């Protein structure tokens, strides 16, 4: 199983232990909203909390160094669903960084945190 597939499976099942093993201790996450940066502990807090669900998950490219995936993501806070593209870098078989870009899927979309 690829690193991305393992990450998606662990995320969807809320398996924090599996995610902890897949995410490097020096992990940095730069999401497409809010201009913030998160670390490993921040991401693990979200795991299993039903903040997001995903469908149509696809691994577009993956090798030992990088991976690219795409999914439709739905948010529990009633914000609009998004088509999310994720770029990941790997180190020693773990995800060391992730950055996302997204396309809103509704006409009335408002960026979270831009109010």
MODELLER restraints for C-alpha pairs under 7 A, 6 or more apart:
rsr = mdl.restraints
at = mdl.atoms
rsr.add(forms.Gaussian(group=physical.xy_distance, feature=features.Distance(at['CA:4:A'], at['CA:59:A']), mean=6.95, stdev=0.5))
rsr.add(forms.Gaussian(group=physical.xy_distance, feature=features.Distance(at['CA:7:A'], at['CA:19:A']), mean=6.39, stdev=0.5))
rsr.add(forms.Gaussian(group=physical.xy_distance, feature=features.Distance(at['CA:7:A'], at['CA:22:A']), mean=6.73, stdev=0.5))
rsr.add(forms.Gaussian(group=physical.xy_distance, feature=features.Distance(at['CA:10:A'], at['CA:18:A']), mean=5.92, stdev=0.5))
rsr.add(forms.Gaussian(group=physical.xy_distance, feature=features.Distance(at['CA:10:A'], at['CA:19:A']), mean=5.95, stdev=0.5))
rsr.add(forms.Gaussian(group=physical.xy_distance, feature=features.Distance(at['CA:11:A'], at['CA:47:A']), mean=5.97, stdev=0.5))
rsr.add(forms.Gaussian(group=physical.xy_distance, feature=features.Distance(at['CA:13:A'], at['CA:48:A']), mean=6.86, stdev=0.5))
rsr.add(forms.Gaussian(group=physical.xy_distance, feature=features.Distance(at['CA:14:A'], at['CA:47:A']), mean=5.15, stdev=0.5))
rsr.add(forms.Gaussian(group=physical.xy_distance, feature=features.Distance(at['CA:14:A'], at['CA:48:A']), mean=3.57, stdev=0.5))
rsr.add(forms.Gaussian(group=physical.xy_distance, feature=features.Distance(at['CA:15:A'], at['CA:48:A']), mean=6.79, stdev=0.5))
rsr.add(forms.Gaussian(group=physical.xy_distance, feature=features.Distance(at['CA:16:A'], at['CA:44:A']), mean=6.29, stdev=0.5))
rsr.add(forms.Gaussian(group=physical.xy_distance, feature=features.Distance(at['CA:16:A'], at['CA:47:A']), mean=6.07, stdev=0.5))
rsr.add(forms.Gaussian(group=physical.xy_distance, feature=features.Distance(at['CA:22:A'], at['CA:94:A']), mean=4.92, stdev=0.5))
rsr.add(forms.Gaussian(group=physical.xy_distance, feature=features.Distance(at['CA:22:A'], at['CA:95:A']), mean=6.24, stdev=0.5))
rsr.add(forms.Gaussian(group=physical.xy_distance, feature=features.Distance(at['CA:23:A'], at['CA:40:A']), mean=6.72, stdev=0.5))
rsr.add(forms.Gaussian(group=physical.xy_distance, feature=features.Distance(at['CA:23:A'], at['CA:94:A']), mean=5.28, stdev=0.5))
rsr.add(forms.Gaussian(group=physical.xy_distance, feature=features.Distance(at['CA:23:A'], at['CA:95:A']), mean=4.87, stdev=0.5))
rsr.add(forms.Gaussian(group=physical.xy_distance, feature=features.Distance(at['CA:23:A'], at['CA:96:A']), mean=6.42, stdev=0.5))
rsr.add(forms.Gaussian(group=physical.xy_distance, feature=features.Distance(at['CA:24:A'], at['CA:94:A']), mean=5.34, stdev=0.5))
rsr.add(forms.Gaussian(group=physical.xy_distance, feature=features.Distance(at['CA:24:A'], at['CA:95:A']), mean=5.61, stdev=0.5))
rsr.add(forms.Gaussian(group=physical.xy_distance, feature=features.Distance(at['CA:24:A'], at['CA:96:A']), mean=5.04, stdev=0.5))
rsr.add(forms.Gaussian(group=physical.xy_distance, feature=features.Distance(at['CA:25:A'], at['CA:40:A']), mean=6.39, stdev=0.5))
rsr.add(forms.Gaussian(group=physical.xy_distance, feature=features.Distance(at['CA:26:A'], at['CA:96:A']), mean=6.18, stdev=0.5))
rsr.add(forms.Gaussian(group=physical.xy_distance, feature=features.Distance(at['CA:27:A'], at['CA:39:A']), mean=5.57, stdev=0.5))
rsr.add(forms.Gaussian(group=physical.xy_distance, feature=features.Distance(at['CA:27:A'], at['CA:40:A']), mean=5.42, stdev=0.5))
rsr.add(forms.Gaussian(group=physical.xy_distance, feature=features.Distance(at['CA:27:A'], at['CA:95:A']), mean=6.79, stdev=0.5))
rsr.add(forms.Gaussian(group=physical.xy_distance, feature=features.Distance(at['CA:27:A'], at['CA:96:A']), mean=4.26, stdev=0.5))
rsr.add(forms.Gaussian(group=physical.xy_distance, feature=features.Distance(at['CA:27:A'], at['CA:97:A']), mean=5.22, stdev=0.5))
rsr.add(forms.Gaussian(group=physical.xy_distance, feature=features.Distance(at['CA:28:A'], at['CA:37:A']), mean=6.73, stdev=0.5))
rsr.add(forms.Gaussian(group=physical.xy_distance, feature=features.Distance(at['CA:28:A'], at['CA:38:A']), mean=5.83, stdev=0.5))
rsr.add(forms.Gaussian(group=physical.xy_distance, feature=features.Distance(at['CA:28:A'], at['CA:39:A']), mean=4.90, stdev=0.5))
rsr.add(forms.Gaussian(group=physical.xy_distance, feature=features.Distance(at['CA:28:A'], at['CA:40:A']), mean=6.92, stdev=0.5))
rsr.add(forms.Gaussian(group=physical.xy_distance, feature=features.Distance(at['CA:28:A'], at['CA:96:A']), mean=6.44, stdev=0.5))
rsr.add(forms.Gaussian(group=physical.xy_distance, feature=features.Distance(at['CA:28:A'], at['CA:97:A']), mean=4.77, stdev=0.5))
rsr.add(forms.Gaussian(group=physical.xy_distance, feature=features.Distance(at['CA:28:A'], at['CA:98:A']), mean=6.51, stdev=0.5))
rsr.add(forms.Gaussian(group=physical.xy_distance, feature=features.Distance(at['CA:29:A'], at['CA:37:A']), mean=5.62, stdev=0.5))
rsr.add(forms.Gaussian(group=physical.xy_distance, feature=features.Distance(at['CA:29:A'], at['CA:38:A']), mean=4.95, stdev=0.5))
rsr.add(forms.Gaussian(group=physical.xy_distance, feature=features.Distance(at['CA:29:A'], at['CA:39:A']), mean=6.06, stdev=0.5))
rsr.add(forms.Gaussian(group=physical.xy_distance, feature=features.Distance(at['CA:29:A'], at['CA:97:A']), mean=5.72, stdev=0.5))
rsr.add(forms.Gaussian(group=physical.xy_distance, feature=features.Distance(at['CA:29:A'], at['CA:98:A']), mean=4.84, stdev=0.5))
rsr.add(forms.Gaussian(group=physical.xy_distance, feature=features.Distance(at['CA:29:A'], at['CA:99:A']), mean=5.89, stdev=0.5))
rsr.add(forms.Gaussian(group=physical.xy_distance, feature=features.Distance(at['CA:30:A'], at['CA:36:A']), mean=6.46, stdev=0.5))
rsr.add(forms.Gaussian(group=physical.xy_distance, feature=features.Distance(at['CA:30:A'], at['CA:37:A']), mean=4.86, stdev=0.5))
rsr.add(forms.Gaussian(group=physical.xy_distance, feature=features.Distance(at['CA:30:A'], at['CA:38:A']), mean=6.58, stdev=0.5))
rsr.add(forms.Gaussian(group=physical.xy_distance, feature=features.Distance(at['CA:30:A'], at['CA:98:A']), mean=6.30, stdev=0.5))
rsr.add(forms.Gaussian(group=physical.xy_distance, feature=features.Distance(at['CA:30:A'], at['CA:99:A']), mean=4.77, stdev=0.5))
rsr.add(forms.Gaussian(group=physical.xy_distance, feature=features.Distance(at['CA:30:A'], at['CA:100:A']), mean=6.79, stdev=0.5))
rsr.add(forms.Gaussian(group=physical.xy_distance, feature=features.Distance(at['CA:31:A'], at['CA:99:A']), mean=5.58, stdev=0.5))
rsr.add(forms.Gaussian(group=physical.xy_distance, feature=features.Distance(at['CA:31:A'], at['CA:100:A']), mean=5.12, stdev=0.5))
rsr.add(forms.Gaussian(group=physical.xy_distance, feature=features.Distance(at['CA:32:A'], at['CA:100:A']), mean=5.29, stdev=0.5))
rsr.add(forms.Gaussian(group=physical.xy_distance, feature=features.Distance(at['CA:32:A'], at['CA:101:A']), mean=5.15, stdev=0.5))
rsr.add(forms.Gaussian(group=physical.xy_distance, feature=features.Distance(at['CA:32:A'], at['CA:102:A']), mean=6.64, stdev=0.5))
rsr.add(forms.Gaussian(group=physical.xy_distance, feature=features.Distance(at['CA:33:A'], at['CA:112:A']), mean=6.82, stdev=0.5))
rsr.add(forms.Gaussian(group=physical.xy_distance, feature=features.Distance(at['CA:34:A'], at['CA:113:A']), mean=5.83, stdev=0.5))
rsr.add(forms.Gaussian(group=physical.xy_distance, feature=features.Distance(at['CA:50:A'], at['CA:76:A']), mean=6.72, stdev=0.5))
rsr.add(forms.Gaussian(group=physical.xy_distance, feature=features.Distance(at['CA:51:A'], at['CA:75:A']), mean=5.82, stdev=0.5))
rsr.add(forms.Gaussian(group=physical.xy_distance, feature=features.Distance(at['CA:51:A'], at['CA:76:A']), mean=4.93, stdev=0.5))
rsr.add(forms.Gaussian(group=physical.xy_distance, feature=features.Distance(at['CA:52:A'], at['CA:73:A']), mean=6.56, stdev=0.5))
rsr.add(forms.Gaussian(group=physical.xy_distance, feature=features.Distance(at['CA:52:A'], at['CA:74:A']), mean=5.52, stdev=0.5))
rsr.add(forms.Gaussian(group=physical.xy_distance, feature=features.Distance(at['CA:52:A'], at['CA:75:A']), mean=4.56, stdev=0.5))
rsr.add(forms.Gaussian(group=physical.xy_distance, feature=features.Distance(at['CA:52:A'], at['CA:76:A']), mean=5.84, stdev=0.5))
rsr.add(forms.Gaussian(group=physical.xy_distance, feature=features.Distance(at['CA:53:A'], at['CA:73:A']), mean=5.76, stdev=0.5))
rsr.add(forms.Gaussian(group=physical.xy_distance, feature=features.Distance(at['CA:53:A'], at['CA:74:A']), mean=5.25, stdev=0.5))
rsr.add(forms.Gaussian(group=physical.xy_distance, feature=features.Distance(at['CA:53:A'], at['CA:75:A']), mean=6.64, stdev=0.5))
rsr.add(forms.Gaussian(group=physical.xy_distance, feature=features.Distance(at['CA:54:A'], at['CA:71:A']), mean=6.20, stdev=0.5))
rsr.add(forms.Gaussian(group=physical.xy_distance, feature=features.Distance(at['CA:54:A'], at['CA:72:A']), mean=5.51, stdev=0.5))
rsr.add(forms.Gaussian(group=physical.xy_distance, feature=features.Distance(at['CA:54:A'], at['CA:73:A']), mean=4.42, stdev=0.5))
rsr.add(forms.Gaussian(group=physical.xy_distance, feature=features.Distance(at['CA:54:A'], at['CA:74:A']), mean=6.13, stdev=0.5))
rsr.add(forms.Gaussian(group=physical.xy_distance, feature=features.Distance(at['CA:55:A'], at['CA:71:A']), mean=5.92, stdev=0.5))
rsr.add(forms.Gaussian(group=physical.xy_distance, feature=features.Distance(at['CA:55:A'], at['CA:72:A']), mean=5.32, stdev=0.5))
rsr.add(forms.Gaussian(group=physical.xy_distance, feature=features.Distance(at['CA:55:A'], at['CA:73:A']), mean=6.61, stdev=0.5))
rsr.add(forms.Gaussian(group=physical.xy_distance, feature=features.Distance(at['CA:56:A'], at['CA:71:A']), mean=5.33, stdev=0.5))
rsr.add(forms.Gaussian(group=physical.xy_distance, feature=features.Distance(at['CA:56:A'], at['CA:72:A']), mean=6.11, stdev=0.5))
rsr.add(forms.Gaussian(group=physical.xy_distance, feature=features.Distance(at['CA:57:A'], at['CA:70:A']), mean=5.75, stdev=0.5))
rsr.add(forms.Gaussian(group=physical.xy_distance, feature=features.Distance(at['CA:57:A'], at['CA:71:A']), mean=4.31, stdev=0.5))
rsr.add(forms.Gaussian(group=physical.xy_distance, feature=features.Distance(at['CA:58:A'], at['CA:69:A']), mean=5.57, stdev=0.5))
rsr.add(forms.Gaussian(group=physical.xy_distance, feature=features.Distance(at['CA:58:A'], at['CA:70:A']), mean=5.29, stdev=0.5))
rsr.add(forms.Gaussian(group=physical.xy_distance, feature=features.Distance(at['CA:58:A'], at['CA:71:A']), mean=6.35, stdev=0.5))
rsr.add(forms.Gaussian(group=physical.xy_distance, feature=features.Distance(at['CA:59:A'], at['CA:68:A']), mean=6.19, stdev=0.5))
rsr.add(forms.Gaussian(group=physical.xy_distance, feature=features.Distance(at['CA:59:A'], at['CA:69:A']), mean=4.41, stdev=0.5))
rsr.add(forms.Gaussian(group=physical.xy_distance, feature=features.Distance(at['CA:59:A'], at['CA:70:A']), mean=6.61, stdev=0.5))
rsr.add(forms.Gaussian(group=physical.xy_distance, feature=features.Distance(at['CA:60:A'], at['CA:68:A']), mean=5.41, stdev=0.5))
rsr.add(forms.Gaussian(group=physical.xy_distance, feature=features.Distance(at['CA:60:A'], at['CA:69:A']), mean=5.17, stdev=0.5))
rsr.add(forms.Gaussian(group=physical.xy_distance, feature=features.Distance(at['CA:61:A'], at['CA:67:A']), mean=5.37, stdev=0.5))
rsr.add(forms.Gaussian(group=physical.xy_distance, feature=features.Distance(at['CA:61:A'], at['CA:68:A']), mean=5.12, stdev=0.5))
rsr.add(forms.Gaussian(group=physical.xy_distance, feature=features.Distance(at['CA:61:A'], at['CA:69:A']), mean=6.98, stdev=0.5))
rsr.add(forms.Gaussian(group=physical.xy_distance, feature=features.Distance(at['CA:62:A'], at['CA:68:A']), mean=6.36, stdev=0.5))
rsr.add(forms.Gaussian(group=physical.xy_distance, feature=features.Distance(at['CA:64:A'], at['CA:90:A']), mean=6.70, stdev=0.5))
rsr.add(forms.Gaussian(group=physical.xy_distance, feature=features.Distance(at['CA:65:A'], at['CA:89:A']), mean=5.82, stdev=0.5))
rsr.add(forms.Gaussian(group=physical.xy_distance, feature=features.Distance(at['CA:65:A'], at['CA:90:A']), mean=4.99, stdev=0.5))
rsr.add(forms.Gaussian(group=physical.xy_distance, feature=features.Distance(at['CA:65:A'], at['CA:91:A']), mean=6.88, stdev=0.5))
rsr.add(forms.Gaussian(group=physical.xy_distance, feature=features.Distance(at['CA:66:A'], at['CA:88:A']), mean=5.47, stdev=0.5))
rsr.add(forms.Gaussian(group=physical.xy_distance, feature=features.Distance(at['CA:66:A'], at['CA:89:A']), mean=4.40, stdev=0.5))
rsr.add(forms.Gaussian(group=physical.xy_distance, feature=features.Distance(at['CA:66:A'], at['CA:90:A']), mean=5.66, stdev=0.5))
rsr.add(forms.Gaussian(group=physical.xy_distance, feature=features.Distance(at['CA:67:A'], at['CA:87:A']), mean=5.86, stdev=0.5))
rsr.add(forms.Gaussian(group=physical.xy_distance, feature=features.Distance(at['CA:67:A'], at['CA:88:A']), mean=5.05, stdev=0.5))
rsr.add(forms.Gaussian(group=physical.xy_distance, feature=features.Distance(at['CA:67:A'], at['CA:89:A']), mean=6.49, stdev=0.5))
rsr.add(forms.Gaussian(group=physical.xy_distance, feature=features.Distance(at['CA:68:A'], at['CA:86:A']), mean=5.55, stdev=0.5))
rsr.add(forms.Gaussian(group=physical.xy_distance, feature=features.Distance(at['CA:68:A'], at['CA:87:A']), mean=4.65, stdev=0.5))
rsr.add(forms.Gaussian(group=physical.xy_distance, feature=features.Distance(at['CA:68:A'], at['CA:88:A']), mean=6.29, stdev=0.5))
rsr.add(forms.Gaussian(group=physical.xy_distance, feature=features.Distance(at['CA:69:A'], at['CA:85:A']), mean=5.78, stdev=0.5))
rsr.add(forms.Gaussian(group=physical.xy_distance, feature=features.Distance(at['CA:69:A'], at['CA:86:A']), mean=5.21, stdev=0.5))
rsr.add(forms.Gaussian(group=physical.xy_distance, feature=features.Distance(at['CA:69:A'], at['CA:87:A']), mean=6.78, stdev=0.5))
rsr.add(forms.Gaussian(group=physical.xy_distance, feature=features.Distance(at['CA:70:A'], at['CA:84:A']), mean=5.60, stdev=0.5))
rsr.add(forms.Gaussian(group=physical.xy_distance, feature=features.Distance(at['CA:70:A'], at['CA:85:A']), mean=4.55, stdev=0.5))
rsr.add(forms.Gaussian(group=physical.xy_distance, feature=features.Distance(at['CA:70:A'], at['CA:86:A']), mean=6.28, stdev=0.5))
rsr.add(forms.Gaussian(group=physical.xy_distance, feature=features.Distance(at['CA:71:A'], at['CA:83:A']), mean=5.84, stdev=0.5))
rsr.add(forms.Gaussian(group=physical.xy_distance, feature=features.Distance(at['CA:71:A'], at['CA:84:A']), mean=5.44, stdev=0.5))
rsr.add(forms.Gaussian(group=physical.xy_distance, feature=features.Distance(at['CA:71:A'], at['CA:85:A']), mean=6.84, stdev=0.5))
rsr.add(forms.Gaussian(group=physical.xy_distance, feature=features.Distance(at['CA:72:A'], at['CA:81:A']), mean=6.93, stdev=0.5))
rsr.add(forms.Gaussian(group=physical.xy_distance, feature=features.Distance(at['CA:72:A'], at['CA:82:A']), mean=5.68, stdev=0.5))
rsr.add(forms.Gaussian(group=physical.xy_distance, feature=features.Distance(at['CA:72:A'], at['CA:83:A']), mean=4.45, stdev=0.5))
rsr.add(forms.Gaussian(group=physical.xy_distance, feature=features.Distance(at['CA:72:A'], at['CA:84:A']), mean=6.08, stdev=0.5))
rsr.add(forms.Gaussian(group=physical.xy_distance, feature=features.Distance(at['CA:73:A'], at['CA:81:A']), mean=5.55, stdev=0.5))
rsr.add(forms.Gaussian(group=physical.xy_distance, feature=features.Distance(at['CA:73:A'], at['CA:82:A']), mean=5.34, stdev=0.5))
rsr.add(forms.Gaussian(group=physical.xy_distance, feature=features.Distance(at['CA:73:A'], at['CA:83:A']), mean=6.27, stdev=0.5))
rsr.add(forms.Gaussian(group=physical.xy_distance, feature=features.Distance(at['CA:73:A'], at['CA:84:A']), mean=6.67, stdev=0.5))
rsr.add(forms.Gaussian(group=physical.xy_distance, feature=features.Distance(at['CA:74:A'], at['CA:81:A']), mean=4.55, stdev=0.5))
rsr.add(forms.Gaussian(group=physical.xy_distance, feature=features.Distance(at['CA:74:A'], at['CA:82:A']), mean=6.76, stdev=0.5))
rsr.add(forms.Gaussian(group=physical.xy_distance, feature=features.Distance(at['CA:75:A'], at['CA:81:A']), mean=6.45, stdev=0.5))
rsr.add(forms.Gaussian(group=physical.xy_distance, feature=features.Distance(at['CA:80:A'], at['CA:104:A']), mean=6.66, stdev=0.5))
rsr.add(forms.Gaussian(group=physical.xy_distance, feature=features.Distance(at['CA:80:A'], at['CA:105:A']), mean=6.64, stdev=0.5))
rsr.add(forms.Gaussian(group=physical.xy_distance, feature=features.Distance(at['CA:80:A'], at['CA:106:A']), mean=6.50, stdev=0.5))
rsr.add(forms.Gaussian(group=physical.xy_distance, feature=features.Distance(at['CA:80:A'], at['CA:109:A']), mean=6.09, stdev=0.5))
rsr.add(forms.Gaussian(group=physical.xy_distance, feature=features.Distance(at['CA:81:A'], at['CA:104:A']), mean=6.30, stdev=0.5))
rsr.add(forms.Gaussian(group=physical.xy_distance, feature=features.Distance(at['CA:81:A'], at['CA:105:A']), mean=5.66, stdev=0.5))
rsr.add(forms.Gaussian(group=physical.xy_distance, feature=features.Distance(at['CA:82:A'], at['CA:102:A']), mean=5.98, stdev=0.5))
rsr.add(forms.Gaussian(group=physical.xy_distance, feature=features.Distance(at['CA:82:A'], at['CA:103:A']), mean=5.42, stdev=0.5))
rsr.add(forms.Gaussian(group=physical.xy_distance, feature=features.Distance(at['CA:82:A'], at['CA:104:A']), mean=4.49, stdev=0.5))
rsr.add(forms.Gaussian(group=physical.xy_distance, feature=features.Distance(at['CA:82:A'], at['CA:105:A']), mean=5.31, stdev=0.5))
rsr.add(forms.Gaussian(group=physical.xy_distance, feature=features.Distance(at['CA:83:A'], at['CA:102:A']), mean=5.43, stdev=0.5))
rsr.add(forms.Gaussian(group=physical.xy_distance, feature=features.Distance(at['CA:83:A'], at['CA:103:A']), mean=5.13, stdev=0.5))
rsr.add(forms.Gaussian(group=physical.xy_distance, feature=features.Distance(at['CA:83:A'], at['CA:104:A']), mean=6.49, stdev=0.5))
rsr.add(forms.Gaussian(group=physical.xy_distance, feature=features.Distance(at['CA:83:A'], at['CA:105:A']), mean=6.90, stdev=0.5))
rsr.add(forms.Gaussian(group=physical.xy_distance, feature=features.Distance(at['CA:84:A'], at['CA:100:A']), mean=6.55, stdev=0.5))
rsr.add(forms.Gaussian(group=physical.xy_distance, feature=features.Distance(at['CA:84:A'], at['CA:101:A']), mean=5.77, stdev=0.5))
rsr.add(forms.Gaussian(group=physical.xy_distance, feature=features.Distance(at['CA:84:A'], at['CA:102:A']), mean=4.34, stdev=0.5))
rsr.add(forms.Gaussian(group=physical.xy_distance, feature=features.Distance(at['CA:84:A'], at['CA:103:A']), mean=6.59, stdev=0.5))
rsr.add(forms.Gaussian(group=physical.xy_distance, feature=features.Distance(at['CA:85:A'], at['CA:100:A']), mean=5.56, stdev=0.5))
rsr.add(forms.Gaussian(group=physical.xy_distance, feature=features.Distance(at['CA:85:A'], at['CA:101:A']), mean=5.25, stdev=0.5))
rsr.add(forms.Gaussian(group=physical.xy_distance, feature=features.Distance(at['CA:85:A'], at['CA:102:A']), mean=6.09, stdev=0.5))
rsr.add(forms.Gaussian(group=physical.xy_distance, feature=features.Distance(at['CA:86:A'], at['CA:98:A']), mean=6.66, stdev=0.5))
rsr.add(forms.Gaussian(group=physical.xy_distance, feature=features.Distance(at['CA:86:A'], at['CA:99:A']), mean=5.71, stdev=0.5))
rsr.add(forms.Gaussian(group=physical.xy_distance, feature=features.Distance(at['CA:86:A'], at['CA:100:A']), mean=4.42, stdev=0.5))
rsr.add(forms.Gaussian(group=physical.xy_distance, feature=features.Distance(at['CA:86:A'], at['CA:101:A']), mean=6.57, stdev=0.5))
rsr.add(forms.Gaussian(group=physical.xy_distance, feature=features.Distance(at['CA:87:A'], at['CA:98:A']), mean=5.58, stdev=0.5))
rsr.add(forms.Gaussian(group=physical.xy_distance, feature=features.Distance(at['CA:87:A'], at['CA:99:A']), mean=5.30, stdev=0.5))
rsr.add(forms.Gaussian(group=physical.xy_distance, feature=features.Distance(at['CA:87:A'], at['CA:100:A']), mean=6.31, stdev=0.5))
rsr.add(forms.Gaussian(group=physical.xy_distance, feature=features.Distance(at['CA:88:A'], at['CA:95:A']), mean=6.56, stdev=0.5))
rsr.add(forms.Gaussian(group=physical.xy_distance, feature=features.Distance(at['CA:88:A'], at['CA:97:A']), mean=5.51, stdev=0.5))
rsr.add(forms.Gaussian(group=physical.xy_distance, feature=features.Distance(at['CA:88:A'], at['CA:98:A']), mean=4.39, stdev=0.5))
rsr.add(forms.Gaussian(group=physical.xy_distance, feature=features.Distance(at['CA:88:A'], at['CA:99:A']), mean=6.57, stdev=0.5))
rsr.add(forms.Gaussian(group=physical.xy_distance, feature=features.Distance(at['CA:89:A'], at['CA:95:A']), mean=5.93, stdev=0.5))
rsr.add(forms.Gaussian(group=physical.xy_distance, feature=features.Distance(at['CA:89:A'], at['CA:96:A']), mean=5.75, stdev=0.5))
rsr.add(forms.Gaussian(group=physical.xy_distance, feature=features.Distance(at['CA:89:A'], at['CA:97:A']), mean=5.20, stdev=0.5))
rsr.add(forms.Gaussian(group=physical.xy_distance, feature=features.Distance(at['CA:89:A'], at['CA:98:A']), mean=6.58, stdev=0.5))
rsr.add(forms.Gaussian(group=physical.xy_distance, feature=features.Distance(at['CA:90:A'], at['CA:96:A']), mean=5.35, stdev=0.5))
